[in-house]
Amino acid sequence: MFLNYNLKNMKIKLIKLFLRLAISLSFLSAVADRFGMWPAEISVWGNWQNFVDYSAVINPWMPA
């Protein structure tokens, strides 16, 4: 019984670790895209200036 509980607890910890890594890598990927670190073929923003320009369009009350 104790061994079964320990394995279940270990699986939960591994799942949490995987989810945390996946979320952190996705945020880092978005930051890398904004800084222009991804190739142009897969990049959405391309560089920092495109991101700033678009942010100014959708946030007119907060000038860049």
C-alpha positions in Angstrom: 0.0 0.0 0.0 2.8 2.4 0.9 4.6 1.6 -2.3 1.5 2.2 -4.4 1.0 5.6 -2.7 4.7 6.5 -3.3 4.5 5.7 -7.0 1.3 7.7 -7.4 2.9 10.6 -5.6 6.0 10.3 -7.9 3.8 10.3 -11.0 2.0 13.5 -9.9 5.3 15.2 -9.2 6.6 14.3 -12.7 3.4 15.5 -14.4 3.7 18.8 -12.5 7.3 19.1 -13.5 6.6 18.5 -17.2 3.7 21.0 -17.2 5.9 23.7 -15.6 8.7 23.1 -18.1 6.2 23.2 -21.0 4.7 26.5 -19.9 8.0 28.1 -19.2 9.4 27.0 -22.6 6.3 28.4 -24.3 6.8 31.8 -22.6 10.5 31.8 -23.4 9.6 31.0 -27.0 7.3 34.0 -27.2 10.0 36.3 -25.8 12.5 34.9 -28.2 10.1 35.7 -31.1 9.6 39.3 -29.9 13.4 39.8 -29.8 13.8 38.3 -33.3 15.7 35.2 -32.3 13.5 32.8 -34.4 14.0 32.4 -38.2 11.7 34.6 -40.3 9.8 31.5 -41.7 8.4 30.7 -38.3 8.4 34.1 -36.6 5.2 36.0 -36.0 6.7 39.4 -34.9 10.1 39.2 -36.5 11.7 41.8 -34.4 11.1 44.1 -31.4 10.1 47.1 -33.4 7.2 45.2 -35.0 6.0 44.2 -31.6 6.2 47.8 -30.3 4.4 49.1 -33.3 1.5 46.7 -33.0 1.3 47.3 -29.2 0.9 51.0 -29.9 -2.0 50.3 -32.3 -3.9 48.2 -29.8 -3.0 50.4 -26.8 -3.5 54.0 -28.0 -3.8 55.4 -24.5 -0.3 54.1 -23.6 2.2 55.6 -26.0 5.5 53.7 -26.6 
